Amino acid sequence: MEVEILAFGITRDIVEGDSFKVSLEEGASVSVLKELLYKAYPKMKQLNSLRIAVDNEYVDEGVVLQGNEEIALIPPVSGG
Amino acid sequence: MIKITEYPLNPDDITSTVFSDEAGAVNVFIGTVRATTKHKRVVRLEFETYLNMAIKEIEKIIETVKQKWPVHHVVIHHRIGALTVGEIAVVIAVSSPHRKEAFAACQYAIDTLKETVPIWKKEVFEDGEEWVSAHP
């Protein structure tokens, strides 16, 4: 399945865009997505942290993606 | 109660919204743009957000504050876009019966905002730029 990923902050610079698409096998988990991202964009591995949000909520690595969610990359936040 | 805006924040207006006859204390935190970071001169800060999620995470902070302390009102406004030195990035105002819980609630709110709310800032220096906290 093909999923669209939103990118913010430094990840927007790394992927050179506000969003991008990746191909995942059905039943892929968040950790599978992260491994794929680290391979495609080694610079993401150098970040302090990289959290994934699904439908506006932080999720654990084990969560299985359906393909129709809003998925976003959350690099270290720095508001305030 | 919650606002994320590109327009300048007015601390007086925000503070006035938390006053209550039952409150003996109003505590306000104002976060501003500092002129230097690690001895480098800051030209401006650029803030961006993942808006829907940021609102949701701020809602969680306010809910938790209300569970933990007997506060009357909690207001959190954050600015995004390009800010220059001295400008206000965030205002948090809390009212409560007594000062202790107003201080505690305000501190919890800003500390948690900095950990969980999807807002990012890039420091722009005279000779380069850097996303804050991105790298070790």
Backbone of each chain as ProteinMPNN parsed JSONL, in Angstrom:
{"seq_chain_A": "MEVEILAFGITRDIVEGDSFKVSLEEGASVSVLKELLYKAYPKMKQLNSLRIAVDNEYVDEGVVLQGNEEIALIPPVSGG", "coords_chain_A": {"N_chain_A": [[0.849, -1.192, 0.0], [0.344, 2.292, -0.584], [1.379, 5.045, 1.26], [0.771, 8.357, 2.407], [2.942, 10.748, 3.803], [3.228, 13.301, 6.156], [5.5, 15.986, 6.605], [7.413, 17.819, 8.959], [9.163, 20.674, 10.363], [12.6, 20.014, 10.762], [12.472, 17.653, 9.326], [11.065, 18.277, 7.087], [12.9, 19.726, 5.643], [14.729, 17.684, 5.196], [13.368, 15.805, 3.572], [12.751, 17.452, 1.582], [10.237, 18.705, 1.129], [6.698, 19.219, 1.893], [5.253, 16.947, 2.154], [5.341, 13.404, 1.366], [5.423, 10.264, -0.427], [5.334, 6.809, 0.525], [5.925, 3.328, -0.079], [4.431, 0.614, 1.488], [4.212, -2.66, 2.918], [1.122, -4.444, 3.341], [-0.244, -4.314, 6.585], [1.989, -3.334, 7.795], [4.003, -2.036, 10.449], [4.514, 0.862, 12.591], [7.188, 0.828, 13.324], [8.356, -0.511, 11.183], [7.926, 1.343, 9.189], [9.576, 3.396, 10.16], [12.137, 2.239, 9.974], [12.334, 2.008, 7.23], [12.286, 4.692, 6.534], [14.657, 5.577, 7.735], [16.495, 4.255, 6.145], [15.99, 5.361, 3.625], [16.385, 8.05, 4.121], [19.027, 8.818, 5.564], [19.788, 10.954, 7.201], [17.761, 11.308, 9.021], [18.265, 9.568, 11.034], [20.122, 10.793, 12.574], [18.838, 12.54, 14.175], [17.704, 13.89, 17.348], [15.377, 12.686, 18.212], [12.67, 10.868, 16.706], [9.427, 10.945, 16.319], [6.316, 9.387, 15.476], [3.203, 10.457, 14.33], [-0.166, 9.46, 14.228], [-3.164, 10.206, 12.811], [-3.187, 12.634, 14.275], [-2.209, 11.888, 16.806], [0.403, 10.858, 18.994], [2.049, 7.775, 18.397], [2.893, 4.376, 19.383], [5.693, 2.273, 18.457], [4.799, -0.234, 17.691], [2.312, -0.065, 16.549], [-0.012, -0.862, 14.01], [-0.257, 0.1, 10.643], [-2.956, 1.242, 8.632], [-3.234, 2.507, 6.25], [-4.963, 4.465, 5.465], [-4.76, 6.549, 7.173], [-3.894, 9.771, 8.653], [-0.641, 10.409, 8.532], [2.215, 11.544, 10.235], [5.503, 12.98, 10.493], [7.273, 13.632, 13.41], [9.734, 15.444, 14.362], [12.178, 16.421, 16.957], [10.424, 18.566, 19.087], [10.102, 22.137, 19.543], [8.758, 24.311, 20.677], [7.592, 27.32, 22.377]], "CA_chain_A": [[0.0, 0.0, 0.0], [1.1, 3.536, -0.635], [0.875, 5.981, 2.262], [1.317, 9.712, 2.342], [3.503, 11.141, 5.095], [3.45, 14.744, 6.31], [6.805, 16.266, 7.214], [7.478, 19.133, 9.616], [10.451, 21.069, 10.94], [13.802, 19.594, 10.03], [12.199, 16.55, 8.385], [10.616, 18.904, 5.846], [14.14, 20.027, 4.916], [15.392, 16.434, 4.795], [12.662, 15.19, 2.433], [12.58, 18.535, 0.604], [8.828, 18.9, 0.79], [5.761, 19.157, 3.013], [4.762, 15.573, 2.258], [5.912, 12.475, 0.395], [4.727, 8.97, -0.373], [6.167, 5.605, 0.615], [5.225, 2.05, -0.28], [4.551, -0.295, 2.629], [3.407, -3.884, 2.81], [-0.075, -4.454, 4.194], [0.034, -4.746, 7.956], [3.268, -2.796, 8.276], [3.893, -1.275, 11.691], [5.234, 2.136, 12.639], [8.64, 0.592, 13.356], [8.754, -0.832, 9.805], [7.979, 2.637, 8.487], [10.753, 4.141, 10.596], [13.322, 1.604, 9.382], [12.336, 2.381, 5.82], [12.653, 6.113, 6.473], [16.081, 5.714, 8.067], [17.246, 3.798, 4.977], [15.826, 6.317, 2.523], [16.87, 9.371, 4.547], [19.93, 8.563, 6.708], [19.881, 12.119, 8.092], [16.752, 11.208, 10.082], [18.846, 8.782, 12.12], [20.966, 11.668, 13.392], [18.004, 13.429, 14.999], [17.543, 13.566, 18.763], [14.254, 11.751, 18.284], [11.734, 10.953, 15.591], [8.165, 10.311, 16.689], [5.321, 9.307, 14.409], [1.824, 10.723, 14.754], [-1.216, 8.916, 13.368], [-4.405, 10.942, 13.074], [-2.943, 13.675, 15.296], [-1.809, 11.353, 18.116], [1.652, 10.092, 19.027], [1.785, 6.329, 18.493], [4.024, 3.503, 19.678], [6.293, 1.648, 17.275], [4.115, -1.473, 17.323], [0.996, 0.184, 15.942], [-0.103, -1.288, 12.6], [-0.841, 1.152, 9.802], [-4.006, 0.761, 7.719], [-3.026, 3.124, 4.944], [-5.876, 5.586, 5.218], [-4.634, 7.521, 8.259], [-3.0, 10.912, 8.435], [0.622, 10.041, 9.187], [3.114, 12.705, 10.247], [6.794, 12.858, 11.166], [7.425, 14.647, 14.456], [11.097, 15.56, 14.899], [12.144, 17.067, 18.273], [9.643, 19.804, 19.07], [10.853, 23.244, 20.171], [7.909, 25.489, 20.865], [7.814, 28.104, 23.588]], "C_chain_A": [[0.883, 1.24, 0.0], [0.514, 4.494, 0.405], [1.548, 7.342, 2.089], [1.76, 10.112, 3.741], [3.69, 12.649, 5.095], [4.775, 14.961, 7.021], [6.818, 17.684, 7.775], [8.901, 19.401, 10.112], [11.599, 20.567, 10.087], [13.513, 18.457, 9.061], [11.676, 17.092, 7.042], [11.829, 19.274, 4.985], [14.766, 18.746, 4.375], [14.695, 15.811, 3.577], [12.394, 16.199, 1.315], [11.138, 18.664, 0.147], [7.957, 18.796, 2.028], [5.206, 17.747, 3.218], [5.424, 14.716, 1.185], [5.194, 11.149, 0.539], [5.728, 7.836, -0.225], [5.291, 4.376, 0.408], [5.491, 1.141, 0.897], [3.742, -1.555, 2.342], [2.201, -3.763, 3.721], [0.308, -4.941, 5.585], [1.344, -4.226, 8.522], [3.039, -1.952, 9.528], [4.671, 0.034, 11.569], [6.742, 1.895, 12.639], [9.167, 0.205, 11.973], [8.89, 0.457, 8.989], [9.243, 3.399, 8.87], [12.04, 3.565, 10.01], [13.477, 2.008, 7.92], [12.779, 3.846, 5.636], [14.145, 6.311, 6.731], [16.952, 5.276, 6.886], [17.202, 4.833, 3.859], [16.436, 7.679, 2.853], [17.763, 9.21, 5.78], [20.022, 9.748, 7.678], [18.864, 12.045, 9.231], [17.274, 10.429, 11.281], [19.662, 9.655, 13.063], [20.152, 12.579, 14.303], [17.957, 12.951, 16.452], [16.428, 12.552, 18.988], [13.427, 11.905, 17.019], [10.482, 10.189, 16.002], [7.232, 10.324, 15.481], [3.955, 9.613, 15.015], [0.879, 10.121, 13.732], [-2.523, 9.57, 13.778], [-4.267, 11.87, 14.285], [-2.628, 13.161, 16.692], [-0.446, 10.663, 17.979], [1.317, 8.609, 19.142], [3.068, 5.576, 18.818], [4.462, 2.796, 18.4], [5.511, 0.429, 16.78], [2.797, -1.277, 16.589], [1.014, -0.156, 14.452], [-0.825, -0.2, 11.796], [-1.846, 0.548, 8.827], [-3.836, 1.345, 6.313], [-3.929, 4.305, 4.659], [-5.791, 6.658, 6.309], [-3.841, 8.746, 7.802], [-1.735, 10.624, 9.249], [1.576, 11.226, 9.106], [4.407, 12.382, 10.982], [6.927, 13.997, 12.165], [8.871, 14.623, 14.956], [11.04, 16.302, 16.246], [11.423, 18.417, 18.224], [10.408, 20.89, 19.833], [10.008, 24.504, 20.256], [8.297, 26.237, 22.125], [8.845, 29.191, 23.401]], "O_chain_A": [[2.004, 1.235, 0.509], [-0.694, 4.728, 0.432], [2.707, 7.453, 1.689], [1.068, 9.86, 4.728], [4.243, 13.213, 4.151], [5.131, 14.212, 7.93], [6.308, 18.619, 7.158], [9.717, 18.49, 10.258], [11.581, 20.675, 8.861], [14.228, 18.3, 8.072], [11.825, 16.451, 6.001], [11.794, 19.153, 3.76], [15.268, 18.712, 3.251], [15.363, 15.342, 2.655], [11.881, 15.851, 0.251], [10.848, 18.724, -1.048], [8.407, 18.346, 3.081], [4.751, 17.397, 4.307], [5.991, 15.231, 0.222], [4.452, 10.928, 1.496], [6.828, 7.887, -0.775], [4.091, 4.386, 0.68], [6.644, 0.916, 1.267], [2.738, -1.527, 1.631], [2.242, -3.074, 4.74], [1.097, -5.875, 5.73], [1.762, -4.632, 9.606], [2.033, -1.255, 9.655], [5.379, 0.276, 10.592], [7.494, 2.657, 12.031], [10.296, 0.551, 11.623], [9.831, 0.632, 8.215], [9.906, 3.981, 8.011], [12.929, 4.311, 9.599], [14.571, 2.304, 7.441], [13.531, 4.181, 4.721], [14.811, 7.095, 6.055], [18.016, 5.848, 6.649], [18.215, 5.145, 3.233], [16.94, 8.373, 1.969], [17.319, 9.438, 6.905], [20.307, 9.553, 8.859], [19.07, 12.644, 10.286], [16.795, 10.6, 12.402], [19.87, 9.296, 14.222], [20.719, 13.311, 15.115], [18.146, 11.77, 16.741], [16.53, 11.676, 19.847], [13.476, 12.936, 16.347], [10.468, 8.959, 16.031], [7.352, 11.164, 14.589], [3.6, 9.095, 16.073], [1.086, 10.249, 12.525], [-2.937, 9.499, 14.935], [-5.107, 11.884, 15.184], [-2.76, 13.903, 17.666], [-0.175, 9.98, 16.991], [0.416, 8.225, 19.888], [4.174, 6.058, 18.569], [3.728, 2.725, 17.414], [5.555, 0.097, 15.596], [2.231, -2.236, 16.065], [1.939, 0.216, 13.729], [-1.851, 0.336, 12.215], [-1.616, -0.525, 8.268], [-4.248, 0.742, 5.322], [-3.691, 5.063, 3.719], [-6.627, 7.559, 6.373], [-3.216, 8.759, 6.741], [-1.759, 10.6, 10.479], [1.732, 11.838, 8.049], [4.42, 11.623, 11.951], [6.726, 15.165, 11.83], [9.197, 13.868, 15.872], [9.97, 16.766, 16.641], [11.766, 19.291, 17.429], [11.259, 20.586, 20.669], [10.465, 25.606, 19.954], [9.211, 25.839, 22.847], [9.136, 29.933, 24.339]]}, "seq_chain_B": "MIKITEYPLNPDDITSTVFSDEAGAVNVFIGTVRATTKHKRVVRLEFETYLNMAIKEIEKIIETVKQKWPVHHVVIHHRIGALTVGEIAVVIAVSSPHRKEAFAACQYAIDTLKETVPIWKKEVFEDGEEWVSAHP", "coords_chain_B": {"N_chain_B": [[-9.346, 30.255, 24.743], [-7.34, 28.59, 23.74], [-4.931, 29.444, 21.368], [-3.311, 29.596, 18.246], [-1.351, 31.544, 16.37], [-0.485, 33.808, 13.67], [-0.277, 36.386, 14.242], [0.855, 39.184, 16.324], [1.158, 38.632, 19.893], [-0.754, 39.8, 22.63], [0.012, 40.32, 25.819], [-1.389, 41.593, 27.93], [-4.091, 41.609, 27.126], [-4.525, 38.844, 26.979], [-4.02, 38.033, 29.606], [-6.078, 39.336, 30.954], [-8.26, 37.78, 30.39], [-8.259, 35.644, 32.155], [-8.812, 36.465, 34.667], [-10.695, 36.287, 37.727], [-13.283, 36.548, 40.114], [-13.094, 34.735, 42.107], [-10.497, 34.053, 42.162], [-7.382, 34.377, 43.709], [-4.964, 34.615, 42.696], [-3.028, 35.242, 39.807], [-1.048, 33.886, 37.403], [1.435, 34.452, 35.005], [3.174, 33.324, 32.211], [5.556, 34.431, 29.954], [7.06, 33.846, 26.971], [9.879, 34.857, 25.22], [11.759, 36.096, 22.358], [15.122, 35.544, 22.371], [18.256, 37.346, 22.147], [20.706, 36.102, 21.715], [22.211, 32.873, 21.135], [24.218, 30.441, 22.408], [26.405, 32.225, 22.237], [26.014, 33.185, 19.71], [24.668, 35.588, 17.481], [21.238, 36.106, 17.182], [19.16, 36.477, 14.402], [16.49, 36.15, 13.65], [13.624, 34.151, 14.673], [12.012, 31.335, 13.308], [8.895, 30.003, 13.452], [6.99, 27.03, 13.113], [4.064, 24.92, 12.769], [2.167, 21.893, 13.372], [-0.858, 22.125, 12.954], [-3.552, 21.066, 13.75], [-2.88, 18.925, 15.403], [-1.289, 20.192, 17.275], [-3.11, 21.853, 18.593], [-4.685, 19.88, 19.761], [-2.808, 18.681, 21.505], [-2.266, 20.807, 23.208], [-4.759, 21.102, 24.339], [-4.792, 18.767, 25.864], [-2.842, 19.383, 27.753], [-4.074, 21.468, 29.15], [-6.321, 20.15, 30.181], [-5.03, 18.309, 31.894], [-3.77, 20.083, 33.674], [-6.029, 21.143, 34.905], [-6.963, 18.918, 36.204], [-4.936, 18.408, 38.03], [-4.53, 20.682, 39.616], [-6.391, 23.155, 41.504], [-7.405, 25.124, 39.502], [-8.811, 28.141, 38.065], [-8.961, 29.355, 35.455], [-7.231, 28.62, 32.42], [-5.127, 29.738, 29.955], [-3.628, 29.444, 26.818], [-1.606, 30.8, 24.45], [0.066, 30.736, 21.366], [2.536, 31.963, 19.202], [3.234, 31.816, 15.683], [5.307, 31.705, 12.68], [7.592, 34.25, 11.459], [9.658, 35.676, 13.875], [11.147, 38.456, 15.503], [13.949, 39.561, 17.556], [13.074, 39.986, 20.952], [10.375, 39.834, 20.551], [7.189, 38.291, 21.392], [6.717, 34.879, 21.89], [5.163, 32.987, 23.165], [2.386, 32.899, 25.408], [1.242, 32.084, 28.573], [-1.381, 31.934, 30.768], [-2.645, 31.643, 34.012], [-5.198, 31.288, 36.415], [-5.967, 31.009, 39.883], [-7.162, 30.017, 43.201], [-5.097, 30.427, 45.103], [-1.578, 31.417, 45.239], [0.358, 29.371, 45.008], [-0.527, 27.097, 43.517], [-1.027, 28.334, 41.119], [1.508, 29.113, 40.218], [2.683, 26.537, 40.014], [1.036, 25.254, 38.134], [1.394, 26.831, 35.887], [4.114, 26.491, 35.382], [4.171, 23.733, 34.863], [2.629, 23.707, 32.544], [4.15, 25.177, 30.594], [6.53, 23.698, 30.568], [5.617, 21.184, 29.688], [4.458, 21.821, 27.248], [6.763, 22.406, 25.793], [7.75, 19.876, 25.472], [5.846, 18.249, 24.218], [4.098, 19.498, 22.346], [3.502, 19.868, 18.924], [5.273, 22.065, 17.666], [7.721, 23.888, 16.008], [10.907, 25.501, 16.054], [13.145, 27.464, 14.144], [16.325, 28.718, 14.403], [17.633, 31.601, 13.088], [20.685, 32.745, 12.198], [23.292, 35.258, 11.752], [25.032, 34.015, 10.059], [23.97, 31.59, 9.207], [21.621, 28.833, 9.843], [19.505, 26.968, 12.134], [17.588, 24.192, 13.211], [16.018, 24.148, 16.278], [16.99, 22.045, 18.938], [17.023, 19.771, 17.328], [19.234, 18.104, 16.845], [21.65, 16.076, 18.711]], "CA_chain_B": [[-8.536, 29.443, 25.654], [-6.156, 28.161, 22.987], [-4.81, 30.109, 20.073], [-2.019, 29.555, 17.559], [-1.62, 32.638, 15.44], [0.654, 34.496, 13.056], [-0.305, 37.789, 14.668], [1.508, 39.43, 17.616], [0.388, 38.315, 21.092], [-0.857, 40.909, 23.582], [-0.077, 39.671, 27.133], [-2.424, 42.218, 28.767], [-5.404, 41.096, 26.693], [-4.615, 37.426, 27.323], [-4.113, 37.94, 31.069], [-7.381, 39.818, 31.438], [-9.294, 36.754, 30.194], [-8.252, 34.61, 33.206], [-9.205, 37.031, 35.964], [-11.938, 35.755, 38.285], [-13.501, 37.04, 41.478], [-12.729, 33.665, 43.039], [-9.056, 33.815, 42.067], [-6.502, 35.308, 44.422], [-3.662, 34.614, 42.038], [-2.919, 35.068, 38.355], [0.352, 33.709, 37.051], [1.586, 34.549, 33.552], [4.489, 33.067, 31.636], [5.735, 35.003, 28.615], [8.298, 33.397, 26.333], [10.282, 35.871, 24.235], [12.888, 35.745, 21.484], [16.401, 35.993, 22.941], [19.156, 37.9, 21.123], [21.872, 35.25, 21.432], [22.234, 31.467, 21.514], [25.612, 29.956, 22.399], [27.252, 33.351, 21.815], [25.765, 33.613, 18.32], [23.6, 36.579, 17.422], [20.039, 35.62, 16.497], [18.513, 37.481, 13.541], [15.059, 35.914, 13.863], [13.195, 32.767, 14.855], [10.884, 30.974, 12.442], [8.087, 28.951, 14.078], [5.933, 26.388, 12.326], [3.293, 23.98, 13.584], [1.222, 20.921, 12.814], [-1.883, 22.862, 13.695], [-4.599, 20.287, 14.413], [-2.301, 18.132, 16.492], [-0.818, 21.123, 18.309], [-4.293, 22.248, 19.382], [-5.052, 18.709, 20.569], [-1.837, 18.487, 22.588], [-2.459, 21.898, 24.187], [-5.986, 20.745, 25.074], [-4.417, 17.761, 26.874], [-2.12, 20.079, 28.831], [-5.05, 22.223, 29.95], [-7.093, 19.147, 30.938], [-4.199, 17.791, 32.991], [-3.618, 21.168, 34.658], [-7.276, 21.272, 35.664], [-7.072, 17.75, 37.091], [-3.9, 18.403, 39.065], [-4.58, 21.856, 40.496], [-7.706, 23.795, 41.496], [-7.291, 26.394, 38.779], [-10.062, 28.646, 37.499], [-8.819, 29.487, 34.001], [-5.906, 28.425, 31.824], [-5.129, 30.189, 28.561], [-2.325, 29.261, 26.167], [-1.53, 31.333, 23.082], [1.411, 30.591, 20.79], [2.682, 32.627, 17.896], [4.062, 31.138, 14.676], [5.82, 32.608, 11.654], [8.916, 34.825, 11.726], [9.676, 36.604, 15.013], [12.447, 39.071, 15.722], [14.391, 39.623, 18.952], [12.2, 40.726, 21.865], [8.953, 39.548, 20.329], [6.61, 37.278, 22.278], [6.396, 33.638, 21.183], [4.121, 32.232, 23.87], [1.841, 33.451, 26.658], [0.415, 31.147, 29.327], [-1.954, 32.628, 31.926], [-3.39, 30.735, 34.891], [-5.73, 31.88, 37.648], [-6.331, 30.01, 40.896], [-7.458, 30.672, 44.474], [-3.864, 30.813, 45.794], [-0.455, 31.553, 44.315], [1.191, 28.176, 44.837], [-0.994, 26.258, 42.402], [-0.909, 29.09, 39.87], [2.905, 28.947, 39.791], [2.924, 25.136, 39.636], [0.294, 24.948, 36.913], [2.019, 27.572, 34.783], [5.387, 25.827, 35.095], [3.856, 22.456, 34.218], [2.113, 23.963, 31.189], [5.207, 25.551, 29.642], [7.471, 22.572, 30.451], [5.004, 20.121, 28.891], [4.342, 22.35, 25.879], [8.056, 22.276, 25.125], [8.05, 18.466, 25.232], [4.84, 17.469, 23.487], [3.278, 20.194, 21.341], [4.234, 19.926, 17.658], [5.656, 23.392, 17.172], [9.173, 23.842, 15.812], [11.513, 26.788, 15.722], [14.451, 27.492, 13.497], [17.073, 29.937, 14.722], [18.349, 32.133, 11.933], [21.81, 33.563, 12.631], [23.845, 36.065, 10.656], [25.807, 33.181, 9.131], [23.429, 30.232, 9.054], [20.366, 28.588, 10.557], [19.497, 25.683, 12.814], [16.357, 23.787, 13.895], [16.34, 24.022, 17.697], [16.863, 20.72, 19.582], [16.916, 18.665, 16.372], [20.387, 17.202, 16.939], [22.287, 16.006, 20.034]], "C_chain_B": [[-7.229, 28.996, 24.996], [-6.114, 28.943, 21.681], [-3.388, 29.903, 19.542], [-2.168, 30.504, 16.376], [-0.339, 33.227, 14.85], [0.741, 35.944, 13.526], [0.343, 37.97, 16.038], [0.575, 39.138, 18.791], [0.396, 39.525, 22.023], [-1.068, 40.325, 24.993], [-1.165, 40.267, 28.022], [-3.804, 41.676, 28.417], [-5.584, 39.645, 27.138], [-4.804, 37.268, 28.833], [-5.504, 38.318, 31.564], [-8.466, 38.748, 31.303], [-9.309, 35.703, 31.31], [-8.652, 35.152, 34.578], [-10.557, 36.465, 36.398], [-12.07, 36.282, 39.714], [-13.093, 36.0, 42.517], [-11.221, 33.4, 43.054], [-8.291, 34.868, 42.861], [-5.156, 35.412, 43.76], [-3.814, 34.46, 40.53], [-1.435, 34.974, 38.055], [0.469, 33.691, 35.536], [3.016, 34.217, 33.171], [4.52, 33.657, 30.234], [7.08, 34.542, 28.08], [8.643, 34.358, 25.201], [11.504, 35.414, 23.441], [14.164, 36.405, 22.022], [17.379, 36.404, 21.83], [20.314, 36.977, 20.77], [21.622, 33.816, 21.868], [23.663, 30.988, 21.354], [26.539, 31.012, 21.774], [27.05, 33.759, 20.357], [24.567, 34.549, 18.298], [22.425, 36.055, 16.59], [19.413, 36.754, 15.676], [16.996, 37.379, 13.702], [14.816, 34.435, 14.173], [12.042, 32.516, 13.908], [10.162, 29.786, 13.062], [7.13, 28.349, 13.061], [5.239, 25.343, 13.198], [2.536, 22.98, 12.724], [-0.069, 21.253, 13.555], [-2.892, 21.996, 14.447], [-4.064, 19.502, 15.605], [-1.828, 19.042, 17.621], [-1.977, 21.559, 19.201], [-4.688, 21.1, 20.312], [-4.111, 18.527, 21.756], [-1.962, 19.595, 23.64], [-3.73, 21.635, 25.0], [-5.671, 19.736, 26.187], [-3.714, 18.421, 28.054], [-3.119, 20.788, 29.74], [-5.913, 21.272, 30.782], [-6.307, 18.645, 32.141], [-4.023, 18.839, 34.082], [-4.857, 21.239, 35.54], [-7.509, 20.082, 36.598], [-6.125, 17.854, 38.277], [-4.026, 19.55, 40.073], [-5.968, 22.506, 40.415], [-7.675, 25.154, 40.794], [-8.654, 26.834, 38.248], [-9.992, 28.693, 35.966], [-7.374, 29.232, 33.585], [-6.007, 28.847, 30.368], [-3.718, 30.035, 28.002], [-2.413, 29.785, 24.732], [-0.085, 31.201, 22.594], [1.454, 31.273, 19.431], [3.518, 31.75, 16.97], [4.471, 32.152, 13.608], [7.177, 33.152, 12.074], [8.833, 35.862, 12.834], [11.082, 37.18, 15.179], [12.721, 39.189, 17.222], [13.451, 40.489, 19.784], [10.732, 40.434, 21.675], [8.501, 38.358, 21.184], [6.189, 36.052, 21.472], [5.238, 32.907, 21.835], [3.68, 32.987, 25.116], [0.965, 32.38, 27.287], [-0.077, 31.882, 30.569], [-2.845, 31.659, 32.69], [-3.936, 31.516, 36.079], [-6.161, 30.766, 38.59], [-6.583, 30.728, 42.218], [-6.199, 31.215, 45.154], [-2.664, 30.721, 44.861], [0.271, 30.25, 43.995], [0.769, 27.344, 43.631], [-0.93, 27.006, 41.069], [0.512, 28.985, 39.316], [3.13, 27.53, 39.249], [2.261, 24.809, 38.304], [0.957, 25.604, 35.698], [3.332, 26.893, 34.379], [5.151, 24.495, 34.377], [3.443, 22.694, 32.763], [3.246, 24.3, 30.216], [6.204, 24.402, 29.471], [6.905, 21.481, 29.537], [4.836, 20.567, 27.439], [5.643, 22.135, 25.113], [8.414, 20.828, 24.817], [7.095, 17.793, 24.249], [4.149, 18.191, 22.329], [4.066, 20.35, 20.04], [4.34, 21.35, 17.082], [7.185, 23.347, 17.094], [9.693, 25.242, 15.554], [12.897, 26.617, 15.138], [15.106, 28.809, 13.889], [17.828, 30.364, 13.475], [19.415, 33.089, 12.46], [22.306, 34.39, 11.459], [24.507, 35.176, 9.606], [25.263, 31.757, 9.014], [22.13, 30.075, 9.81], [20.347, 27.18, 11.11], [18.136, 25.411, 13.443], [16.704, 23.498, 15.352], [16.039, 22.609, 18.195], [16.858, 19.532, 18.626], [18.028, 17.63, 16.562], [20.976, 17.189, 18.348], [23.35, 17.091, 20.197]], "O_chain_B": [[-6.163, 29.023, 25.61], [-7.12, 29.084, 20.986], [-2.407, 30.017, 20.277], [-3.002, 30.294, 15.496], [0.735, 33.154, 15.448], [1.716, 36.64, 13.242], [0.385, 37.03, 16.831], [-0.633, 39.361, 18.709], [1.419, 40.19, 22.185], [-2.169, 39.89, 25.332], [-1.801, 39.542, 28.787], [-4.587, 41.328, 29.3], [-6.653, 39.26, 27.611], [-5.633, 36.479, 29.286], [-6.038, 37.695, 32.481], [-9.474, 38.792, 32.009], [-10.271, 34.941, 31.411], [-8.811, 34.39, 35.532], [-11.437, 36.201, 35.578], [-11.077, 36.437, 40.425], [-12.785, 36.338, 43.66], [-10.732, 32.614, 43.866], [-8.511, 36.07, 42.715], [-4.299, 36.187, 44.186], [-4.615, 33.661, 40.044], [-0.66, 35.864, 38.406], [-0.293, 33.005, 34.855], [3.961, 34.764, 33.74], [3.623, 33.414, 29.426], [8.12, 34.821, 28.677], [7.814, 34.64, 24.336], [12.187, 34.463, 23.819], [14.271, 37.628, 22.114], [17.332, 35.875, 20.72], [20.85, 37.048, 19.664], [20.913, 33.567, 22.843], [24.251, 31.117, 20.28], [27.346, 30.708, 20.896], [27.806, 34.57, 19.822], [23.58, 34.335, 19.001], [22.596, 35.621, 15.451], [19.169, 37.846, 16.19], [16.308, 38.386, 13.867], [15.684, 33.588, 13.963], [11.186, 33.381, 13.721], [10.728, 28.7, 13.187], [6.533, 29.061, 12.253], [5.763, 24.937, 14.235], [2.301, 23.19, 11.534], [-0.334, 20.731, 14.637], [-3.074, 22.169, 15.652], [-4.694, 19.422, 16.66], [-1.957, 18.694, 18.795], [-1.837, 21.625, 20.422], [-4.985, 21.311, 21.488], [-4.553, 18.255, 22.872], [-1.783, 19.342, 24.831], [-3.775, 21.911, 26.199], [-6.199, 19.827, 27.295], [-3.954, 18.068, 29.209], [-3.013, 20.71, 30.964], [-6.203, 21.55, 31.946], [-6.828, 18.561, 33.254], [-4.113, 18.529, 35.27], [-4.76, 21.376, 36.76], [-8.157, 20.208, 37.636], [-6.458, 17.444, 39.389], [-3.668, 19.401, 41.242], [-6.639, 22.42, 39.387], [-7.89, 26.194, 41.415], [-9.537, 26.009, 38.012], [-10.851, 28.144, 35.276], [-6.431, 29.577, 34.296], [-6.871, 28.369, 29.634], [-2.74, 30.441, 28.63], [-3.186, 29.283, 23.915], [0.86, 31.514, 23.318], [0.527, 31.168, 18.628], [4.405, 31.028, 17.424], [4.038, 33.304, 13.629], [7.838, 32.582, 12.942], [8.047, 36.806, 12.757], [12.077, 36.475, 15.016], [11.84, 38.948, 18.047], [13.078, 41.588, 19.374], [9.92, 40.751, 22.544], [9.308, 37.542, 21.63], [5.423, 36.149, 20.514], [4.425, 32.282, 21.154], [4.485, 33.628, 25.791], [0.069, 31.833, 26.645], [0.73, 32.397, 31.341], [-3.676, 30.957, 32.114], [-3.22, 32.316, 36.682], [-6.653, 29.722, 38.162], [-6.262, 31.908, 42.354], [-6.212, 32.313, 45.71], [-2.709, 30.046, 43.832], [0.738, 30.041, 42.876], [1.604, 26.938, 42.823], [-0.795, 26.387, 40.014], [0.71, 28.794, 38.116], [3.692, 27.349, 38.169], [2.862, 24.161, 37.448], [1.062, 25.004, 34.628], [3.625, 26.739, 33.193], [5.839, 24.169, 33.41], [3.863, 21.965, 31.865], [3.288, 23.75, 29.116], [6.675, 24.154, 28.361], [7.626, 20.921, 28.711], [5.047, 19.783, 26.514], [5.637, 21.739, 23.947], [9.288, 20.572, 23.99], [7.487, 16.874, 23.53], [3.657, 17.533, 21.413], [5.168, 20.898, 20.044], [3.616, 21.751, 16.171], [7.852, 22.837, 17.994], [9.026, 26.065, 14.926], [13.691, 25.775, 15.556], [14.519, 29.879, 13.728], [18.569, 29.58, 12.883], [19.103, 34.104, 13.083], [21.826, 34.257, 10.333], [24.549, 35.519, 8.424], [26.021, 30.823, 8.751], [21.592, 31.04, 10.353], [21.068, 26.303, 10.634], [17.58, 26.272, 14.124], [17.59, 22.689, 15.629], [14.978, 22.049, 17.915], [16.705, 18.394, 19.068], [17.79, 16.427, 16.453], [20.83, 18.156, 19.096], [23.986, 17.18, 21.248]]}, "name": "protein", "num_of_chains": 2, "seq": "MEVEILAFGITRDIVEGDSFKVSLEEGASVSVLKELLYKAYPKMKQLNSLRIAVDNEYVDEGVVLQGNEEIALIPPVSGGMIKITEYPLNPDDITSTVFSDEAGAVNVFIGTVRATTKHKRVVRLEFETYLNMAIKEIEKIIETVKQKWPVHHVVIHHRIGALTVGEIAVVIAVSSPHRKEAFAACQYAIDTLKETVPIWKKEVFEDGEEWVSAHP"}
